[in-house]
C-alpha cells in the first residue's frame, strides 16, 4: 500500500496539471489540509504529537496573491531543503500561508521548536531581503493541544480543523434548515408544555429549598462554554467530588454498571446502567424528573438562544472534558450539542463512554433533517420507557 502522502501527491499532479510549475513536494491547499486531517486522527489514537508551522506570507512577496511568484516558489524550495524527508510542506492557504508539518517529534521542551524555527528562519533570510523577511509571521501549533491552557474561553485550536470548516460551508443550507427547525420547535414546545413546566416548578419549590432552575457551565460547539439551564434536581450546597471521580472512571472505561433490577453486582450485567447509584444529592422530585428527563425542558431556552440544538451530542461539563482522550473531543467539535440524540434513543446510560462518543460522531457525520426527525420521533419512547435513565 502506498504512503498517504505519495497517494495525495499523485492525485494532485493528475487533477491539477495547471500547477506544473509548482515544486513536486509542495502540496496544494486541498491536499495539505486533507493530510492535516489524516495526521490529526492518527495522533488522536497514537498519542504521538505532530507540529504544524504556519508561515504567513500574504501579499508581502511578489506574486503572493496573484499567482505563483518566482521568489515565493524559490523560498518554498529552499525551505524544503531545511526539513527532513518525513516532514511535509504545502499551502495552508494558497499563495498566502505556507504550512510545514513535522511528524515523529519528541516534544520534551521548547528546544525542539526553537531549533526548527531557527533553521527555517536562517534559510528564509538568505532568500528574502530584510523588509520582506520582517513582514513574514511564524506560528507554531502542537497537536494534541492542551485545551484551555492558554484561553479557557476558546479551548480548541481551529488551525487543526480546516476540514470541519469546509464541511460547514458545504452544508450551509443544512445548518440553516436545522436552525430554523430549532427555533420553531423550541418555541412550539415551550408554549405546548407550559402547563407541565408550571407544575414541575411548583413541585420543586414546595418540596425543597432553593431556586426552581439550575444553571451550569457546559462545553458547547467548537469547545465554547455556555450556561446550560435545567430544573433543579439536587439539594443546595452539595459536594460534586464523588460524581467527578465516577465520571473520570466512566470516561477511562473503569466504571462499574449499577444493576437496575436489584440483582447482580453490575459486572457484565447488560441490564445495568452507568450512573452514580443512590446519589444523596438528588431530591425525591428530582429523582422523578431525571428518570423522565423532564429536568431537561428548560434547555429549550438554550436551543432558542442558539447555544444548543434539539438534536445533537450532550454537552459535557468542564471537568469531563479534562478527562477526555484527544479523539473524544471531536464530539464537541463536529456538532452543536443537543437535548436528544443517537445516544439517548439507542444507548443512553447502558453503553460505555467510548460507544457514546462513537454514536455522537456517527450523528455528526450523517446529520440530516431526516435523521433529526427520526431521532425526535423516537425520543418520547426512550423517555417514557426510562431506558437507561436515573
C-alpha positions as CSV (number, residue, x, y, z in Angstrom):
1,X,0.0,0.0,0.0
2,X,1.4,3.4,-1.0
3,X,2.1,6.1,1.6
4,X,-0.8,8.6,2.1
5,X,1.5,11.5,1.2
6,X,2.5,9.8,-2.1
7,X,-1.1,9.0,-2.9
8,X,-2.2,12.6,-2.3
9,X,0.8,14.0,-4.3
10,X,0.0,11.7,-7.3
11,X,-3.7,12.6,-7.1
12,X,-2.9,16.3,-7.1
13,X,-0.5,16.0,-10.0
14,X,-3.1,14.2,-12.1
15,X,-6.0,16.5,-11.2
16,X,-4.2,19.9,-11.3
17,X,-2.0,20.0,-14.4
18,X,-2.1,23.8,-14.4
19,X,0.2,23.8,-11.4
20,X,3.1,22.1,-13.2
21,X,5.4,25.0,-12.2
22,X,4.8,24.1,-8.5
23,X,7.6,22.1,-6.9
24,X,6.5,18.5,-6.7
25,X,6.9,18.3,-2.9
26,X,4.7,21.3,-2.2
27,X,1.1,20.1,-1.6
28,X,-1.9,22.1,-2.8
29,X,-4.2,23.7,-0.2
30,X,-6.8,20.9,-0.5
31,X,-4.1,18.1,-0.3
32,X,-2.3,19.7,2.6
33,X,-5.4,20.3,4.6
34,X,-6.6,16.8,3.9
35,X,-3.3,15.5,5.2
36,X,-3.7,17.6,8.4
37,X,-7.0,15.7,9.0
38,X,-5.3,12.3,8.4
39,X,-2.4,13.2,10.7
40,X,-4.7,14.6,13.4
41,X,-6.7,11.4,13.5
42,X,-3.5,9.3,13.7
43,X,-2.2,11.4,16.5
44,X,-5.5,11.1,18.4
45,X,-5.2,7.4,18.5
46,X,-1.4,7.0,18.9
47,X,-0.9,10.0,21.3
48,X,2.3,10.8,19.2
49,X,2.3,14.6,18.6
50,X,3.0,16.5,15.4
51,X,3.9,20.1,14.9
52,X,2.3,22.5,12.4
53,X,4.3,25.6,11.5
54,X,2.4,28.3,9.6
55,X,4.4,30.9,7.7
56,X,2.0,33.8,6.7
57,X,3.3,35.5,3.6
58,X,0.1,37.2,2.5
59,X,0.9,39.8,-0.2
60,X,4.3,40.5,1.3
61,X,6.1,38.7,-1.5
62,X,5.9,39.2,-5.3
63,X,3.0,37.1,-6.6
64,X,1.7,36.5,-3.1
65,X,-1.9,36.9,-4.0
66,X,-1.6,36.9,-7.8
67,X,-0.2,33.6,-8.9
68,X,3.0,31.6,-8.1
69,X,5.6,34.3,-7.8
70,X,9.1,33.1,-8.6
71,X,10.5,34.4,-5.3
72,X,7.8,32.6,-3.4
73,X,8.4,29.3,-5.2
74,X,12.2,29.6,-4.6
75,X,11.5,30.2,-1.0
76,X,9.4,27.1,-0.7
77,X,12.0,25.0,-2.4
78,X,14.7,26.3,-0.1
79,X,12.7,25.7,3.0
80,X,12.2,22.1,2.0
81,X,15.9,21.7,1.9
82,X,16.0,22.5,5.7
83,X,13.5,19.8,6.6
84,X,13.5,16.0,6.9
85,X,12.1,13.5,4.4
86,X,9.3,12.8,6.9
87,X,8.2,16.4,7.0
88,X,5.6,17.9,4.7
89,X,5.3,21.3,3.1
90,X,2.2,22.6,1.5
91,X,-0.2,25.5,1.1
92,X,-2.4,26.0,4.2
93,X,-3.9,28.9,2.3
94,X,-2.9,29.2,-1.4
95,X,-0.3,31.9,-2.1
96,X,-0.7,33.4,1.4
97,X,0.0,30.9,4.2
98,X,2.7,28.1,3.9
99,X,2.3,25.1,6.2
100,X,5.0,22.8,7.3
101,X,4.1,19.6,9.2
102,X,6.7,18.0,11.4
103,X,5.9,14.4,12.3
104,X,7.6,11.9,14.7
105,X,8.8,14.7,17.0
106,X,9.6,14.3,20.7
107,X,8.4,17.5,22.5
108,X,10.1,17.3,25.9
109,X,10.7,21.1,25.9
110,X,10.7,24.1,23.7
111,X,14.2,23.4,22.4
112,X,12.9,21.4,19.5
113,X,10.5,24.1,18.4
114,X,13.1,26.9,18.7
115,X,15.6,24.7,16.7
116,X,13.1,24.2,13.9
117,X,12.3,27.9,13.7
118,X,16.0,28.9,13.7
119,X,16.7,26.6,10.8
120,X,13.7,27.8,8.7
121,X,14.4,31.5,9.5
122,X,18.0,31.1,8.5
123,X,17.1,29.7,5.1
124,X,14.4,32.4,4.5
125,X,16.9,35.2,5.4
126,X,19.1,34.0,2.5
127,X,16.2,34.2,0.0
128,X,14.5,37.4,1.1
129,X,15.6,41.0,1.8
130,X,15.2,42.4,5.3
131,X,11.9,44.1,4.6
132,X,10.3,41.0,3.1
133,X,11.5,38.8,5.9
134,X,10.3,41.2,8.6
135,X,6.7,41.0,7.2
136,X,6.5,37.3,7.5
137,X,4.7,35.8,10.5
138,X,5.5,32.5,12.1
139,X,3.2,30.5,14.3
140,X,3.7,27.0,15.9
141,X,0.7,24.7,16.6
142,X,1.2,21.4,18.5
143,X,-1.3,18.6,18.4
144,X,-2.7,17.1,20.6
145,X,-3.1,20.5,22.1
146,X,-3.8,21.2,25.8
147,X,-7.3,22.6,25.6
148,X,-8.0,25.7,27.7
149,X,-4.4,26.1,28.9
150,X,-4.0,29.5,27.2
151,X,-7.5,30.7,26.8
152,X,-10.4,29.0,28.7
153,X,-12.9,30.8,26.6
154,X,-11.5,29.4,23.3
155,X,-10.2,26.0,24.3
156,X,-9.9,24.4,20.9
157,X,-7.4,25.4,18.2
158,X,-9.3,25.8,14.9
159,X,-6.0,25.7,12.9
160,X,-6.1,21.9,13.1
161,X,-9.6,21.6,11.8
162,X,-9.8,23.1,8.3
163,X,-11.8,20.1,7.2
164,X,-14.6,20.9,9.6
165,X,-14.7,24.5,8.3
166,X,-15.1,23.2,4.8
167,X,-17.8,20.8,5.8
168,X,-19.7,23.6,7.5
169,X,-19.5,25.7,4.4
170,X,-20.6,22.8,2.1
171,X,-23.6,22.1,4.4
172,X,-24.6,25.7,4.9
173,X,-28.2,25.0,3.7
174,X,-28.5,22.1,6.1
175,X,-27.3,24.2,9.0
176,X,-29.7,27.0,8.2
177,X,-32.6,24.4,7.9
178,X,-31.6,22.9,11.2
179,X,-31.5,26.3,12.9
180,X,-35.0,27.1,11.6
181,X,-36.3,23.8,12.9
182,X,-34.7,24.5,16.3
183,X,-36.3,27.9,16.5
184,X,-39.8,26.8,15.5
185,X,-39.6,23.6,17.5
186,X,-38.3,25.2,20.7
187,X,-41.0,27.9,20.7
188,X,-43.7,25.5,19.9
189,X,-42.6,23.1,22.7
190,X,-42.2,25.9,25.3
191,X,-45.8,27.0,24.6
192,X,-47.3,23.5,24.4
193,X,-45.5,22.3,27.6
194,X,-46.0,25.4,29.6
195,X,-48.6,23.8,31.9
196,X,-46.2,20.9,32.7
197,X,-43.4,23.4,33.3
198,X,-45.6,25.3,35.8
199,X,-46.5,22.1,37.7
200,X,-42.8,21.0,37.8
201,X,-41.8,24.4,39.1
202,X,-44.4,24.3,41.8
203,X,-43.3,20.8,42.8
204,X,-39.7,21.8,43.1
205,X,-40.5,24.9,45.1
206,X,-42.8,23.1,47.5
207,X,-40.6,20.1,48.3
208,X,-37.0,21.6,48.6
209,X,-35.3,24.8,49.5
210,X,-33.7,26.7,46.7
211,X,-34.4,28.1,43.2
212,X,-36.5,26.2,40.6
213,X,-33.9,26.4,37.9
214,X,-30.3,25.3,38.0
215,X,-27.6,26.9,35.9
216,X,-24.4,25.0,35.0
217,X,-21.4,25.7,32.8
218,X,-21.2,23.3,29.9
219,X,-18.9,23.0,26.8
220,X,-20.7,23.6,23.5
221,X,-19.8,23.5,19.8
222,X,-16.1,24.1,19.0
223,X,-15.3,23.8,22.7
224,X,-17.1,27.1,23.5
225,X,-18.5,27.3,27.1
226,X,-22.1,28.3,27.7
227,X,-24.6,28.3,30.6
228,X,-27.0,25.3,30.5
229,X,-30.4,25.5,32.1
230,X,-32.1,22.7,33.9
231,X,-34.8,22.2,36.5
232,X,-33.0,21.8,39.9
233,X,-33.0,18.1,40.9
234,X,-30.5,18.4,43.8
235,X,-30.2,19.8,47.3
236,X,-28.3,23.1,47.7
237,X,-24.6,23.2,48.6
238,X,-23.9,19.6,47.5
239,X,-20.5,18.0,47.1
240,X,-19.7,17.1,43.5
241,X,-16.4,15.2,44.3
242,X,-18.0,11.8,44.1
243,X,-19.6,12.5,40.8
244,X,-16.3,13.9,39.4
245,X,-14.5,10.7,40.4
246,X,-17.2,8.5,38.9
247,X,-17.1,10.5,35.6
248,X,-13.3,10.0,35.4
249,X,-13.7,6.3,35.8
250,X,-16.5,6.2,33.3
251,X,-14.5,8.0,30.6
252,X,-11.5,5.8,31.3
253,X,-13.6,2.7,30.9
254,X,-13.2,1.6,34.6
255,X,-16.7,2.4,35.9
256,X,-19.0,-0.4,37.1
257,X,-22.5,-0.7,35.8
258,X,-25.2,-0.5,38.6
259,X,-28.0,-3.1,38.2
260,X,-31.5,-1.7,37.6
261,X,-33.3,-4.9,38.7
262,X,-31.7,-5.2,42.2
263,X,-29.8,-8.4,41.2
264,X,-26.1,-8.8,40.5
265,X,-23.2,-6.5,41.2
266,X,-23.1,-4.7,37.8
267,X,-20.2,-6.6,36.3
268,X,-21.1,-8.0,32.9
269,X,-24.7,-7.1,33.5
270,X,-26.3,-5.9,30.3
271,X,-29.3,-4.6,32.3
272,X,-27.1,-2.2,34.3
273,X,-26.6,1.5,33.8
274,X,-23.5,3.7,34.0
275,X,-24.9,6.1,36.7
276,X,-23.9,7.1,40.2
277,X,-26.1,4.8,42.3
278,X,-28.1,6.2,45.3
279,X,-26.8,9.7,44.8
280,X,-27.7,11.5,48.1
281,X,-27.6,14.9,46.4
282,X,-30.8,14.2,44.4
283,X,-34.2,15.2,45.8
284,X,-37.3,12.9,45.6
285,X,-38.9,15.2,43.0
286,X,-35.5,15.4,41.3
287,X,-35.3,11.7,41.0
288,X,-38.6,11.6,39.1
289,X,-37.6,14.4,36.9
290,X,-34.3,12.7,36.0
291,X,-36.0,9.3,35.2
292,X,-38.4,11.0,32.9
293,X,-35.9,13.5,31.5
294,X,-38.3,16.3,32.3
295,X,-35.4,18.2,34.1
296,X,-34.1,18.9,30.6
297,X,-37.1,21.0,29.5
298,X,-35.5,24.4,30.3
299,X,-32.9,23.6,27.7
300,X,-35.4,24.6,25.1
301,X,-34.4,28.1,26.0
302,X,-30.7,27.2,25.2
303,X,-32.0,25.9,21.9
304,X,-33.8,29.2,21.2
305,X,-30.6,31.1,22.1
306,X,-28.6,29.1,19.6
307,X,-26.4,27.5,22.2
308,X,-27.9,24.1,21.6
309,X,-30.0,22.2,19.1
310,X,-33.0,19.9,19.5
311,X,-30.8,17.0,18.3
312,X,-27.1,16.6,19.0
313,X,-24.5,15.3,21.4
314,X,-25.0,16.0,25.1
315,X,-22.7,19.0,26.2
316,X,-20.1,17.9,28.7
317,X,-19.1,19.5,32.0
318,X,-15.6,21.2,32.0
319,X,-14.2,18.5,34.4
320,X,-15.5,15.8,32.0
321,X,-13.6,17.5,29.1
322,X,-10.4,17.5,31.2
323,X,-10.6,13.6,31.3
324,X,-11.2,13.2,27.5
325,X,-8.7,11.5,25.3
326,X,-7.9,13.7,22.2
327,X,-10.3,11.7,19.9
328,X,-13.2,12.1,22.4
329,X,-13.0,15.9,21.9
330,X,-14.4,15.5,18.4
331,X,-17.9,15.1,19.8
332,X,-17.9,18.8,20.9
333,X,-16.1,19.9,17.7
334,X,-18.2,18.3,15.0
335,X,-21.7,19.1,16.1
336,X,-23.7,21.5,18.1
337,X,-24.9,20.0,21.4
338,X,-28.5,18.9,21.7
339,X,-31.2,17.9,24.1
340,X,-31.6,14.5,22.5
341,X,-29.5,12.4,20.1
342,X,-28.5,8.9,19.0
343,X,-27.1,8.1,22.4
344,X,-30.4,9.0,24.1
345,X,-32.5,6.8,21.8
346,X,-30.1,3.9,21.2
347,X,-27.9,3.6,24.2
348,X,-28.3,6.2,27.0
349,X,-26.6,5.1,30.2
350,X,-26.5,1.4,29.2
351,X,-23.4,1.9,26.9
352,X,-19.9,2.8,27.8
353,X,-18.3,6.2,27.1
354,X,-16.4,5.2,24.0
355,X,-19.5,3.8,22.4
356,X,-21.4,7.0,23.3
357,X,-18.7,9.1,21.6
358,X,-18.9,6.8,18.5
359,X,-22.7,7.4,18.4
360,X,-22.2,11.1,18.6
361,X,-19.5,11.1,15.8
362,X,-21.8,8.9,13.6
363,X,-24.5,11.5,14.1
364,X,-22.2,14.4,13.2
365,X,-21.0,12.6,10.0
366,X,-24.5,11.7,8.9
367,X,-26.5,14.7,10.2
368,X,-29.6,15.5,8.1
369,X,-33.1,16.8,8.6
370,X,-34.4,13.2,8.1
371,X,-32.1,11.8,10.8
372,X,-33.1,14.6,13.2
373,X,-36.8,13.8,12.6
374,X,-36.2,10.1,13.2
375,X,-34.4,10.8,16.4
376,X,-37.1,13.2,17.6
377,X,-39.9,10.7,16.9
378,X,-38.0,8.0,18.8
379,X,-37.2,10.2,21.8
380,X,-40.6,10.0,23.6
381,X,-40.4,6.2,23.6
382,X,-36.9,6.4,25.2
383,X,-38.1,9.0,27.7
384,X,-41.3,7.3,28.8
385,X,-39.6,3.9,28.9
386,X,-36.9,5.3,31.2
387,X,-34.4,3.2,29.3
388,X,-31.1,3.9,30.9
389,X,-32.3,6.9,32.9
390,X,-31.7,7.6,36.5
